């Protein structure tokens, strides 16, 4: 595949481990700002180094935004989805629909606004 292909470029960052789960966690709660520590707690098994790297990549891709409160100690970093990130949630919803149709039977996830992922 040509490295200039739009699909190739998008897959190169979105298919990395944890990326879609980070976006999904930022979506949960309907777009509220979330602290780094909150995201880390919700994503069982992700290392601090990996979370920091993925957040930096997603910010660089324009999928999330970051704000830093230097008036607190320790310094508080918070993240939320941008319009681009919110638009990508539609794709994650489509992946969920496809999975339920073709790959798995999951009665919990078949509901709209599943309690686990809020999709």
C-alpha positions as CSV (number, residue, x, y, z in Angstrom):
1,X,0.0,0.0,0.0
2,X,1.2,3.5,-0.8
3,X,2.3,5.4,2.3
4,X,0.6,8.6,0.9
5,X,-2.8,6.8,0.9
6,X,-5.3,8.4,3.3
7,X,-6.3,5.0,4.7
8,X,-2.7,4.1,5.3
9,X,-2.0,7.4,7.0
10,X,-5.1,7.2,9.2
11,X,-4.5,3.5,10.1
12,X,-0.9,4.2,11.1
13,X,-2.0,6.2,14.1
14,X,-5.6,5.0,14.8
15,X,-4.8,1.3,14.9
16,X,-2.1,1.6,17.5
17,X,-2.9,-0.2,20.8
18,X,-5.0,1.9,23.2
19,X,-5.7,4.7,20.7
20,X,-9.4,4.0,20.2
21,X,-9.9,3.1,23.8
22,X,-8.5,6.5,24.9
23,X,-10.8,8.3,22.4
24,X,-13.8,6.2,23.8
25,X,-12.9,7.1,27.4
26,X,-12.7,10.8,26.5
27,X,-16.2,10.4,24.8
28,X,-17.7,8.8,27.9
29,X,-19.3,11.5,30.0
30,X,-20.4,13.5,27.0
31,X,-17.2,15.5,26.3
32,X,-16.2,16.6,29.8
33,X,-12.5,17.4,30.4
34,X,-10.8,14.4,32.0
35,X,-7.6,14.3,34.0
36,X,-4.7,12.2,33.0
37,X,-5.1,10.2,36.3
38,X,-8.8,9.5,35.5
39,X,-8.0,8.2,32.0
40,X,-5.1,6.0,33.4
41,X,-7.5,4.5,36.1
42,X,-10.2,3.7,33.5
43,X,-7.8,2.0,31.1
44,X,-6.7,-1.0,33.0
45,X,-3.2,-2.2,32.0
46,X,-2.0,0.9,30.1
47,X,1.4,2.1,31.3
48,X,2.0,5.8,32.1
49,X,4.6,6.0,29.3
50,X,2.2,4.5,26.7
51,X,-0.7,6.8,27.8
52,X,1.5,9.9,27.6
53,X,2.7,8.8,24.1
54,X,-0.8,8.1,22.8
55,X,-2.2,11.4,24.2
56,X,0.6,13.3,22.6
57,X,0.0,11.6,19.3
58,X,-3.8,12.2,19.4
59,X,-3.2,15.8,20.2
60,X,-0.8,16.1,17.3
61,X,-3.4,14.6,15.0
62,X,-6.0,17.1,16.2
63,X,-8.2,14.5,17.8
64,X,-8.0,15.8,21.4
65,X,-7.0,19.0,23.1
66,X,-5.1,19.5,26.3
67,X,-5.2,22.1,29.0
68,X,-2.8,22.6,31.8
69,X,-3.5,24.2,35.1
70,X,-0.2,25.4,36.5
71,X,-1.9,27.0,39.5
72,X,-2.3,23.6,41.2
73,X,0.2,21.3,42.7
74,X,0.8,18.9,41.2
75,X,0.2,20.5,37.8
76,X,-3.1,19.3,36.4
77,X,-3.3,18.1,32.8
78,X,-6.8,17.6,31.3
79,X,-8.0,16.3,28.0
80,X,-11.1,16.3,25.9
81,X,-12.1,15.5,22.3
82,X,-12.0,18.1,19.6
83,X,-14.7,18.3,16.9
84,X,-12.5,15.9,14.8
85,X,-12.3,13.4,17.7
86,X,-16.0,13.6,18.3
87,X,-16.6,13.0,14.6
88,X,-14.4,9.9,14.8
89,X,-16.6,8.5,17.5
90,X,-19.2,7.8,14.7
91,X,-16.6,5.5,13.2
92,X,-16.1,3.7,16.4
93,X,-19.9,3.3,16.7
94,X,-19.9,1.8,13.1
95,X,-17.2,-0.6,14.2
96,X,-19.4,-1.7,17.1
97,X,-22.4,-2.2,14.9
98,X,-20.4,-4.2,12.4
99,X,-18.9,-6.4,15.2
100,X,-22.3,-7.1,16.7
101,X,-23.7,-8.0,13.3
102,X,-20.8,-10.2,12.1
103,X,-18.5,-11.2,14.9
104,X,-19.9,-11.5,18.4
105,X,-23.2,-11.9,20.2
106,X,-23.1,-9.5,23.2
107,X,-26.5,-8.7,24.7
108,X,-25.1,-6.0,26.9
109,X,-23.6,-4.1,23.9
110,X,-26.6,-4.5,21.7
111,X,-28.4,-1.8,23.5
112,X,-28.0,1.8,22.3
113,X,-25.9,3.7,24.8
114,X,-24.3,0.5,26.2
115,X,-23.4,1.1,29.9
116,X,-19.8,-0.1,29.3
117,X,-18.9,2.1,26.4
118,X,-21.8,4.6,26.2
119,X,-22.0,4.0,22.4
